[in-house]
Amino acid sequence: MSQHHSMDAVALDPDKFKIRLENERVRVLEVQLAPGQSHAMHWHPRHLIYTLTSYRVRDTYPDGSTKEMERPAGEILWGDELTHAAENIGDTPVHALIIEFKDA
């Protein structure tokens, strides 16, 4: 993660991302976004997302492209390395756990 330290989600948006567990293998983040809120462009290594609420978001990528996604509560998603920003475009809060994998 050191090469992407300046794009760390927790450092950029500490009011939206909280570290819930960190060790030599993983970092578990809790993310919360109220309807209409967004977070800064940041980077994740390979990761899993576990959605705690149903929500709708718009991701924006470094090239300016966007993708809208609707996620039900209880979904588990795999994610490769990713740089993005997100905006909650729904009527419900975003609440999810992000499990980031550290390279051994």
C-alpha positions as CSV (number, residue, x, y, z in Angstrom):
1,M,0.0,0.0,0.0
2,S,2.9,2.3,0.4
3,Q,3.0,3.5,-3.2
4,H,-0.6,4.5,-2.9
5,H,-0.3,6.1,0.6
6,S,-1.4,9.5,-0.7
7,M,-4.6,8.0,-2.0
8,D,-5.6,6.2,1.2
9,A,-9.4,6.4,1.8
10,V,-9.0,6.7,5.6
11,A,-6.5,9.6,5.3
12,L,-8.6,11.4,2.7
13,D,-12.0,10.9,4.3
14,P,-11.7,9.9,8.0
15,D,-15.3,10.9,8.7
16,K,-16.5,8.3,6.2
17,F,-13.9,5.5,6.5
18,K,-13.0,3.9,9.8
19,I,-10.4,1.1,10.2
20,R,-12.1,-1.7,12.2
21,L,-9.2,-4.2,12.0
22,E,-5.7,-4.2,10.6
23,N,-2.9,-6.8,10.6
24,E,-0.2,-8.0,8.3
25,R,-2.7,-9.7,5.9
26,V,-5.8,-7.5,5.8
27,R,-7.3,-4.1,6.6
28,V,-11.0,-4.0,7.3
29,L,-12.7,-0.6,6.6
30,E,-16.2,0.5,7.5
31,V,-17.6,3.0,5.1
32,Q,-20.7,5.2,5.6
33,L,-22.2,7.7,3.2
34,A,-25.4,9.5,3.8
35,P,-27.7,10.1,0.7
36,G,-26.1,12.8,-1.4
37,Q,-22.7,12.4,0.2
38,S,-19.5,11.5,-1.8
39,H,-16.0,10.6,-1.0
40,A,-12.7,11.6,-2.5
41,M,-10.8,9.8,-5.3
42,H,-8.9,7.0,-3.5
43,W,-7.3,3.6,-4.1
44,H,-8.0,0.0,-2.8
45,P,-5.9,-3.0,-3.3
46,R,-7.6,-6.3,-4.1
47,H,-10.7,-6.4,-1.8
48,L,-14.1,-7.8,-0.8
49,I,-17.1,-5.6,0.0
50,Y,-19.8,-6.7,2.3
51,T,-22.9,-4.5,2.0
52,L,-24.7,-3.9,5.3
53,T,-27.5,-1.8,3.8
54,S,-29.1,-1.6,0.3
55,Y,-27.8,1.4,-1.6
56,R,-27.2,3.1,-4.9
57,V,-23.9,4.7,-5.9
58,R,-22.2,6.3,-8.8
59,D,-18.5,5.5,-9.1
60,T,-16.2,7.9,-11.0
61,Y,-12.8,6.7,-12.2
62,P,-9.6,8.6,-12.9
63,D,-10.3,8.8,-16.7
64,G,-13.7,10.5,-15.9
65,S,-15.9,7.6,-16.8
66,T,-18.7,6.7,-14.4
67,K,-20.7,3.6,-13.4
68,E,-24.0,3.5,-11.4
69,M,-24.6,0.5,-9.2
70,E,-27.4,-0.7,-7.0
71,R,-26.4,-3.1,-4.2
72,P,-28.7,-5.1,-1.9
73,A,-27.9,-5.5,1.8
74,G,-25.9,-8.7,2.4
75,E,-24.2,-8.8,-0.9
76,I,-20.5,-9.9,-1.0
77,L,-18.5,-8.5,-4.0
78,W,-14.9,-9.2,-5.2
79,G,-12.9,-6.2,-6.3
80,D,-9.5,-6.0,-8.1
81,E,-7.2,-3.1,-7.4
82,L,-9.2,0.0,-7.9
83,T,-9.0,3.8,-7.9
84,H,-12.3,5.6,-7.7
85,A,-14.6,8.1,-6.0
86,A,-18.2,7.4,-5.1
87,E,-21.4,9.3,-4.6
88,N,-24.5,8.0,-2.8
89,I,-27.2,8.8,-5.4
90,G,-29.9,6.8,-3.6
91,D,-32.3,7.6,-0.8
92,T,-30.7,5.2,1.8
93,P,-27.3,5.4,3.5
94,V,-24.3,3.5,2.2
95,H,-23.0,1.2,5.0
96,A,-20.5,-1.5,4.0
97,L,-17.3,-3.3,5.2
98,I,-14.3,-3.3,2.8
99,I,-11.8,-6.1,3.4
100,E,-8.5,-5.0,1.7
101,F,-5.9,-7.7,1.1
102,K,-2.2,-6.9,1.6
103,D,0.4,-8.6,-0.5
104,A,2.5,-11.1,1.3
